Amino acid sequence: MHLQLQVLGRVARTEPPNGGEEEDQVRRVRAVQDTLELKSCSLSNLEYFRNGKQSYHARLQVAFSLLCEHINKGIEPQLGILLPHLASYDISPEIPANGYRSLLMIIQKCCLHLLQLSRYIMINRNCVLFRIVHYTRELESYVTVLGQLRACLYFSCQLMNYCPKDSLFIDKDVLKDPVAFRLLKEFDSLSQDCFYGRCLGFQFCESMRKPLLCVVVALASFSEGYNETTNFMKFAYSVLSTGKYLLDPELRARQVVHVARSADIQFCKSFWSLLETDISSGVTDFVSSCNKSVINVVASAGTKVVDIGSKVMSACMSRMSLLSGFILQVNSVLKIEPVPIELPKTDSKGKETLCIEAPSIYSGLTNLQFRLLSFDLLQGQEKLLKDHLIIRLPSKAQPPSPNLLFHIHGGGFVAQSSKSHEVYLRQWAHDLKVPIVSVDYSLAPENPFPRALEECFYLYAWVLKNPEQVGWTGERICFTGDSAGGNLVLAVTLRAIDSNIRIPDGILAVYTSALISIVPSPSRLLSVMDPLLPVGVMLKCLDAYIGTSTVSSDYCNQPVLEEDCETPSTEKDEDSLDNSRKIKDVSNYDCETSESLSSDLTEFFSPDDSDDDDEDDGGGGGGDDQKTNSHLPKQYLPHESYYIPGADLPLSSASSPGHVPHPDGHLPRSLSTPVFNKTENVLRPPHHSSFDSSNVQSAMERFLKLTLIQNPLVSPIYATDKQLQMFPEVSLVTCHLDPLLDDSVMLCKRLRQLGKTADFTVLDDLPHGFLNFVLVSKDARQGSNVCVEKLRKLFNLI
């Protein structure tokens, strides 16, 4: 503890003040005092239960012993390594935010929960009514969480060895190093069960915990009947399993981890599509208001939603209607025909034009769809609405707006639409009084990259060509998107820059994915414990968007003939899928043995055929896993000038003072080094399960076999300096506890280094995807209000 006091004192001098230096110092002193009290309470309880005769006394003794060990031998020594370097990863002294800090915040929150438990046990352990069974399980759960957080902290400290200087992302070439690869495998083998049971969502604000519980219970229940052929059976299995997953946290946790690791992308799409129904939007609010264990169930079955109890649903829908009561005169889904669009080039003074063809790759030419939202009916919108047979219009239209918001929704590139994001878009249209165009792009894996990008870019061009039809004067247009939508917003901007047409006047990107890759970072460690973005689900979404399940992702190495660009293909490469399942399981490594690592790695990278492996090595990891069955336009091929983060910086230990890999090439091992236990799938697949055991494999292993795409239209963080210098004003909003935090941090740092205006706002205690919870969480609504204020500034409305 003396070491921690010294470290915190040193960091207090090197870290920037946040909210005043005096307040920051008080916060640090309080954290030290809490840790001291936690250890004191733990030692007191340990001594008390040492002489106990009950089995639960022995369990409490073991739990408090582990608690002290985690703090003394694991967390405090690693803090001594990590804390002195935190400030170097921040965007600026005024914005202390990065994935390392986020991990420390979660550890502190876990310690505070343990302190409250330890206090209560110490005060009430002699009471006759003391519920020893309940509090034993609670303590064991949080101690287990602390142990896994200790492992994450250890991993993050080792991660610093392999990152370029001041970079939060490990260089992809470092993954070829056996020790770095093994480190990655150890992270993949972390136990996740403890984060989805009794401790679910402990790191988030209070108003988000019950909605998150609703989501996780619904996920586990939905998985029970997913493979049934009739809606009735799906509904029956979901209803019958809801109660057990609500009342049994351990069973729920095992099922959720099993689903996240083994379910295919179609399951994720089916589950997330539940948000497309009006009734399901109110289920979360109903569950979050319940403080009892018995809940009236509302379940979704296929495309039909069945409600249990008309009175319950009536009250639920009334509550939802009250919260979402932003009355808009225009809120309609519209379609446009795919015809070529002519736009003037920005540097030709109107003399040269660019012809933008409608997207046809994969799905061919189809009508493109978007949602138009407007607080008032604006002049020019009548024609477009009447063309779509929307004839109930107000009698008088208002003058067109000088501002337009162009929105692209999130959903991991594979799910959701403008309807599921309407929960906050209605508020934005009401508060900003500007029309909103929200794109309904085609989803992966049926339509992988670049179909979604092409559709968003085409609709942007259509809006520029036809401003009057959306009630816009053509003066000022801003982009906004969340998560995958933020990625597409940045990519459309890059596409506009490369095409030499008008770019937006401002960009708001909310918890954005700027790097589509398995490259680890400290914030991405949080996906191990994130209820909405588990690591397995996140990698499946990226896999689907890149197209490795249906088409080749080897864009960097495959030449494309111009005459072939008009030939879309949707055929699946079955050989690619079969070969991906032959990957050997190397997740059984133990941290204390490393002699067989080299031979195991050789076996892993040589699944069956040595000839195929030679092709992989020579072709950048393509081989049979990367057979090409589609042709991409030339603009999606890489260019020599693409920026590669840290390419000109030294790697390994030279970039992080004080972090030197072990001389023998193995990870250092000591008493303070946590043991990474492989998660055992102790839960048998449920009856009629849809999950094929042959598909249960490490998502990390699959991605290590794929070529990492460095196209900035896929990963905007790879954009060149020249491209970023042409960006408009950018505002980034993210969360301390978001697994994609580091994406926004590194993008903002690059923009600021180039002298661009880049506003950065990081919110406390909210999860990734909080905008979808504005109806059920006051903190999420406050986060939405922050986004509205950022848009006001971009539109110059303040």
N, C-alpha and C positions, 0 to 999 in steps of 0.2 A: 504494500500500500504506500510505503514511502516513495517507491519508484513512481507510482501513479501521481502522487502529489508533485514530485519534481517535474514529471512530464507535463502535467496540466499547467504548472507554473510557467514552463518554458513555452508551451503553446500559447498561453495567454499573451506572451510578448510578441510572438511571431504571427499569430492569426489576426485577421482584421476584426475590428469591433463590429458587432451587428446589433443595432439598437442601442448604441452607446457603450463605451469601453467599461464603464462602471457596472452597467447591467450585465454585460458579458462575463465580467469577473465574478459577479455574484452568482450567476448561473453555474459557473464552473465549481465554485466553492460548494454550492448546494449539491452538485453531482457527487463530489468527493465525500461529502457528509452522508449522503444516501448510501454510498457504497460501503462506507465504514459501518453504518448502522445495519446494513444487510448482513455483513459478515458477523457483526456482534450478535444479532438475532439468530443467525444460523448456528453459531457456536453454542449459544444458550440452549436452543432446541436440540442440538446434537447431544449435548451433555444430558439433557433431561430424558430423552428417549433411549439413551444408551442402556439404561437399566430397565426399560420396559419389557413386559412379558408377552404382549400381544404381537401378532404378526404385523399389524399395521405400525406398531412402534418400530419394528425392525425396518420396515419400508421407509418410514420417515427418517430414520437414522441414515440409511443409505442415501436418500435423496439430499439431505442436508450435507452429507459428506461430499457428494458429487458437486453440489453447489459451490462449496468452498474450493474444491479442486479446480473447477472450471474458472473461477475468478483468479485464484492465486497462481496456478500453473499454466493457464491458457490465455485468458483475456488480458490480464495486466501486462505480461511480457510482450504480447503482440502489440498492445497499445503503445508501448515504448518504442517499437519499430515504426508504427504507422503515423502516429500523431505529428511528429516533427515535419512530415512532408505534405500534410493536408493542404496547406495554403498554396502550394505550387500547382495544384490541379484546379484551383478556382478560376473562374472567368476573370474576376477582378477582386481587389480587396473589399469592395462593397458587396460582393455577391458570393458568400461562402457556401458553395453548393457543388457537390460531385458525388459519385457513387460511394467513395470511401466514407464521406461524412454521413451518407444515408445509412450505411451499415452500422456505424457507431450510434446513430439515433435509435435504430431498432434494438440494438443491444441495451442501450440505456432504458428504453421502454420495457424491455423484458425484465431488467433488473428492478425497475420500479414495481412491476407486478409481483415479482418475487418478494420484494420488501414488504408490500402490503400483506401478502400471504404469511410471511414469516412473523410479522407483527401480530396478526390475528391469532396464529397458532400459539405464539408465546403467551399471549394474554389469556386465551380461552382453553389451553390444553388441560387444565385441571377441572374445567366445568363438566358437570354431568351430561349436559346437553350438547357437548362438543361433537360435531359431526366428523368423526375421525376418518371415515371412509371417503367422504366427499373431498375433504381437504387434502387427504393423502394423494388422491388421484390428480387433483388440481396442481399440487406441488410437483409431483412426478412429471406432469405434462410440461410445465414451464421449465423445469430443470432440463428435460430432454431438449426443449427448444433452445435453451441457453447453450447446451452442448453442441447443437448443430450450428448455432450462430458463432460459437468459438471456432468451429471448423471453417465456416465462411470467412471469418476474420483471418485465420491462418492462410487460407487460399488467397485472399486479397493481398496479404503481405508478400506472398510469393509471386503474385501476379505483377507486382511492381518491377520485378527483375526482368521481365520480358517485354515491357512497354517502352517505346521511344520516350525521350525526355519530355516530361509534362504532358504526355498523352495518356488518355484513359483506356485506349484500345490496344490490345496486344497485336503486334505485327503478324500478319498471316503466315509469313515465311518461318516465323519462330515455331509454329505448330509442327514443323517437320522435325524439330529437336525432340529426341525421345523423352527427355525429362519434362519438357513443356507439354508433350502429348500426355504423359502419365498424369501430370497435374490436372489437365483437362478431364481426364477420365475419373480422377478422384472426385472432382466436383460433380460429375455426372452421377456418381454413385452415392451422393449424399442422401440420407433418409429425408423424405418430404412428409411422411405421414403426420409427424407431430405438428406441422403448421396448419393442417386442415381439420384437426379435431377440436379439443377443448380450447385451444389457443387461437382459433381461427380469427384472423383480422385484428389481433390485439394491438398491432402497430398503427392502426388507423383510428380516425376520430370516432367518437361514440355514435354519431348519427349514421355512420356507414357500416357498423358491425352487423346489425340485424338484416339490412338489405343484402350484405354479402353472405350471411348465413342462408338467406332465402335462395340466393343464386346457387350456392354449393349444394344445398339439399335438393334443389330442383335438378341440378346436374346429375347427382347420384341416382335420384329417382328416375329421371328420364332414361338413363342408361339401362335400367332394368327391362324396360319394354321396347327398347329401340328396334330390336330385330323382329318384332311381331308384325304380322302381315295385315292385321286389321286395326282400325283406329280404336275399336272397343278394347282389344287386348292390350294395346299400348297404354290406353287410359287406365285399365285395371291394374297393370303392373306398376304404373307410376303412382297411383293412389295407394295401393297396398304397401309400397315400399317407403312412402314419404315419412310415415310415423317412425319407422325403425331408424332411418337415417337422421331424423331430428332428435331422437332420444338417445342414440348410441353414437357419440362423437368418434370413437375409435373405429367403428365399422364404417362410418361416413368417410373418414380420412383415408382408409385403405381403398375404398371404392373410388374416390376421387383421384387418388394417385394412380390407381390401376387404369382408369379411363384416360387420364392425361397422357400416360405413357403408351397405351396400346390402341386407343381408338383412332380410326382413320379420319381424314379431313371431312368426309361426308357427315360423320356424326357431329363434328363441330358446327358445320353449316346448319344441320337440322336443329341443333339445340339453340344456336344464336338466332335462328329464324323465328323462334317463339316471340322475340321482341317485336315482330312485325304485326302482331295482333293487338287490338285495343285493350282487350280484357287482361291479357298477360302483363300489360304495362302497369296495371293496378295491383297485381298480385304482390309485388315487392313491398308496396306501401302497406298492404294489409298485414303481411307477415311482420314487417318492421314495427308495427304498432302493438303486436302481441307480446305480452310478458309471461304468458303461460305456456306450458309444454304442449297443450292440446290445441291444435290449429285446424280450423276448417280448411280443407284442401281445395285449391283450384288447380286443375291440371290441364295440360295441353296434350292433345292426341292428334298427331299428324297435322293436317291443316284445319282441324276443328278444335274449338276450345269448349270444354265442358265445365260448367260451374256447379258447385255443390252448395246448395242453399241460396235461394234467390234473395233473401234478406241480407245475407253476408255480402253478396256481390253488389247489391244495390248500394249498401253503405260504402263499399270499397270504391265503386265507380263515382259516387258522389264526392268522395274525398279527392279522387284523381281529377275530376272535373273542376273542383274548386282550385286546385293547385295549378292546373294547366289552363285556367280561364283567360287566356290571351286571345281575344277575338280578332281574327284576321278576315278582311274582306276577300282576300285572294289566298287560297291554299289548294293548289291543283297540280296533278301530275299531267305533264304535257309531253308530246312526242313531235319530233321533226324528221323530215325525210332526209336520207343520206345523199345529198347532192354536193358537188364541188363548190368551194367557197373561195372567192377572190378577195385578198386583203392587200392594202398597200404596204410596201416595205418602209421601215422607219427612216432609212438613210437615203431614200431616193426622191424625197419631196413629192411623192405621189405619182412619179413617172413609172416606177416599176411595181409590179404586183406579184404576189405569191399565190399560187393555186393550192389549196389545201383539200386533199381528197378525203372522202369519208372512210373511216376505218373498215377494213374487210378481213383482216387476218383472223384465222381460226373459225369465226362464226359467219363470215361473209358480210355482205351489206345488209344492215337491219336498221329499222327506225331507232333513233336515239331518244332517250327519255330523261326528263329532269322534272323537278318540282319547283314551282314558282310560289313564293310566299311574299305577301305584301300587306301591310297594315291597312292601307287604303287602296282602292282601285285607282290605278294611275292611267293617264291617257296613253293610248296605244296598246294597252293590255286587252282591250275589249275584243279586238279582232282575233288574237291568238286564242282567247278563251272561247269565243263563239265558234271558232273552227273546230274546237274539241267538244262542241255541243254543251258547253257550260253556259247556260243562258240566264241563270238567276244572278244578275249583276246589279249592283247599286245603281240608282238613277243618275248619279253625277260622278264623273271621274275627276280626280285631282290632277294637277300638273305633274309631268314626269319628274322623277327624282334625279338630282345631279350625281347621286352615288348609287353604286350597285355592289352587292356582296356576292361573290362567286364561291360557293361552298362545295367541298368534296368530303363525303362521309368516311368514317373509319369502319373497322370490322375485320382487320387482318387480311384484307384483299379478298376474302372468301365469303363474307356474309354481310347482312344488314343492308339498309337502303336509306333513302331520305326519310322514309316513314319512321323508322326506328330512331332517327336523330331529330325528329320533329319536336321531341320533348323540350329541347332547348332552342331550336330554331324559331319556334313560335315566340318565345320570349325575346330573342334577338330582333326579330322583325318588329315586334311591338315597341321595344325600347329604342331602337335605332331609327325607326321610321324610314328604312331603306328597303327596297325590294331585294329578295334573296333568290338566287338560282342555285339549287342543290342538285348535283349530277347523280343520276342512277346509272353507274357504270357496270359493265359486265364483270362477273366475279370469277375468280379462279376456284378450282383447278381447270374447269372447263375452258376458261379463257384466261390463260396466264399472261405474263408480260409479253408484249407491250399493249395488249388490247385495251385495258382500262385506261392507260395513259393516253392512247390515241383517241379514245372517246372523249375524255376530259378536255384534251387539247382541241378537238374538233368543236365541241360545244362552246368552248371559250371563243374560238374563231367565229362561231355562229352568233354569239352574243355581241361581239364587236361589229359584226356585219349588220345585225338587226337590233340595235339598242331600243328602238321605239316599241318593239313588240313585248319587251319586258318592263316597260315603263321607266326607261332610263334615258337621260339626255346624252350619254356618252362621255361625260366629263371625267368622273373618277370611279375606278373599279379596284376593289381589294379582294385578295384571295384569303380563304381560310379553310382549314381542314384539321381533323384530329386523328392521331395515330397513323394508320395507313393513309388516311386522307391527307394528312400533313405531308407525307412522303410524296403523294401525287401532286399536291399543290406546288411543292418545290420543283418537281420534275417538269410540270407544265410550264413553270417559269423558265427553266433551263431550255425547254423546247422552243418557247417563244423567243428567247435570246438567240438561239442557234438559227431559228428561222427568220430572224431579222424583222419581226413584227412587233406591234405594241406590247409592252410588258405591263403587268399590274402596277398600280400606284402604291401598294402596300401588301404585306403578307402577315397573317396571324396563323402560326402553326402551334397546335396544342398537343402536348405529349407525343411528339413526332418521332417516327422511325426514320432516321437518316442514313442508317447503314444496314442493308439487307445482307447479313452474313452471320456466321457462327462465331466471329471474332469476339472473344469474351472481354468484359469490362467489369469494374466493381459494381456498377448499378445493375448489370444483367445478372449478377448473383442473386438479386432479389426475386428473380422469377422462380426460384426454388420455393418461395413462400407466398407468392402472389396468387390470390384466389381467382383473379380475372385473367391473368396472363401467365399461366404455368409454363415452365421451360419447354415441356413436350409439345404443348399446344402452339406456343410461339414459333417453334422451329417447323412444325407441320404447316403453319400458315406461310412462312417464308418459302418453304419447299414448294408449296402449291403455286405461289405467285411467280417464282422463278421458272416454274414449269418442269421441274425435274421428274415429276411423276407422269407427265404426259408428253412432254417434248424436251428437246435438248436445251440445257442451260449453258452449253459451252460456246457462248457468243464470242468469247475472247479469242478462240482458236479456229473457228469455222469460217471460211470465206463465204460470202454471199454474192451470187451473181445478180446483177441488176434485173435481168430478164426474168429471174425467178421470184421477184418480190411480190408478184401478184398471185402466187400459188399458195393459199392457206392450207393447213392440214390440221385435222383434229384427231388423227389416229394415235392410239396409245402404243408405246413401245413396250410390249410385254416382256421382251428379253431384259430390258432395263430394270423392270420391276422385279423379275425373277432374280437377277444377279444381285440386286440390292439386298435381297433377303438372305444371301449366302455369306454375308459379312460375319466374321467370327466374333464371338462374345469375349471381349477382353476386359470386362468390368469387374472381374474377380481379383484384381490385384490387391494385395495387402501392403500397407504403407511400410511394413517392417522388412519386406523381402523385395529385392530388386535384381537378383542375379539373372532371372529368366526374362527380364523385360525386353532385351534386344531380340531374342528369338521369338517371343510372343508378338512383338510388333511386326516382325518379318512375316509371321503367319497371318496377322491381321491384314496387312497390305497385299497378301498373296492368297486371295480366297480359294481359287480353284485352279486357275490356268496361268502359268508363268508367262506365256506369250501375251496374254491380255494385259498382264501387269507391265510388261515392257512398254506396251502402247500407252498405258496410263502414265508411266513415268515420263515418256517422251512428249506426251500431248497435254501436259498440265493437269493430269488427273481425270481425263475424259474416259477413253477406252469404251468398253462395252456398256458401262453405266451411262454413257453420254451420247448414245447414237442419235443422230440428227434426223428428224422427220418433219421439220418445218423450216421455213425460210423467213428471215427477218429483214425489214428494210435497213438500208445502209446506215441510217442515222443511229441505229442501236448497236453498231459495232464500236469497239473501243478505239480510242485515239491515243497516239503516243504522248500527247500533252496532258492526259488525265492525271489529276492530282492523286498521289498516294500518300496518306498521312504518315509522317515519320520516315519517308523513304530516304531523306537526306540526313537522318539522325542516327547516331549509334544505337545499337540494340543491346539487349542483355543488361548485365549489371552496371555497365558504364553509365547508363542513363539514370540510375538511381543510387546516389551515394549511400553507402551503408548497407546495401543489399547485394551480397555476393553469393552466387550459387555454391553449393557444396563442392569441394575440390574433386571428389571422385565422380561427380556428375549425377549423384543421386540427391533426392530431397533430404534435407537435414531432419533428423529424427531425435527427439528428446522426450522427456516426461511431459513437457508442455505442448507437444505436438498432438493434435487430436487424431483419433482413429476414425477413418472414413468407412463407415459400415455400409455395405451394399444393401439397398432397399430390397427386402424380400417381399415378393407378392404373396403374402400369406392369405389374402382373400381369394378364394376360388371365384372364377368368373360366374356371375349370376346365371340362374336358369334361363335358357333361351338367350344367352349373351350373344351380342353381335360382333364380339371381338375375337378375331382369329389369333390363337397363340403364336402362329408363325409370324405375325406382324409385330409381336412384342419385341422391340429392339431399341437400342439406345439411339435417340435422335442425334446425339453428338456423333456417333459412329457413322450414321448415314451421311451427315453433312461433311465429315472429313473425307469422304470419297468423292465429293463434288468440287467442281471448279468454283472458286469464289469470284463472283462477278464484280468487276470494278468499273462498271459503266455508271456515270453520274445520273443517268436517267433511271437507274435502278436504285443506286445509293447516292443521294445528292451530296453526301459528304466528300465524295471523290471529284466534285466539280473543280475545274481549274480556277486559278486566281482571276483570270480574265473574265470568266463567266460570273463569278461571285461579285466582281467589281461592278457589274452591270445590274446587280440586284437592286430592287427598291428598298424602302425601309422595311425591316423585318422585326416582328415582335414574336417572341417565343414564350409560351406559357407551359410549364411542366410541374411536376410534383417531386418533393424530396424522396418519396417512397415509390417512385415509378421505375420499373426496370429499364425504361428507355431514357432515363434522365441524362446519361452520359452522351447520348446522341445529340441532344439539344445543347449540352455544354460545349462539346467539341465543335459543333457547327457555329455556335455563337462566338467562340474564341477565334475561329478562322475569319468570320466576317469582321470582327473588330480589329483583328490584325491587319486587315486590308483597308481599314478606315471607314467601313460601312456602318450605318446606323442600325444597331441590333439591340433591341430592348429584350431583357431577360427577366422573367418573373417565375419564381419557384414557390409553390404552395405547400403548406404543412399538412401532414396527416391525411391526405387524400390519395386514393388509389388511381392507377391508370384507368381511364374510361369513366372518370367521375361525371362527365357531362351527361351521360345516360342515366344518372341517378338524381337529377335536379328535382324531380317530383317527390322524392322520398328522403332527401337529406338536406338539412339546412346548410351544412358546410359545402355540399356540392353546389347548391344554389349560389352561395357566396363566391365560389370559384367561377361559376358562369357569369356572375356580375363583373368579376375581374376581366374576363374575356370581352365583355361588352365595353368596358372602359378602354381597353386596348384598341378596340375597333373604332371607338369615338375619336381617339387620337389619330389613327390612321386615316380617317375620313375628314380630319380637321373640324370635327363637330364640337370640340371643347374650346 
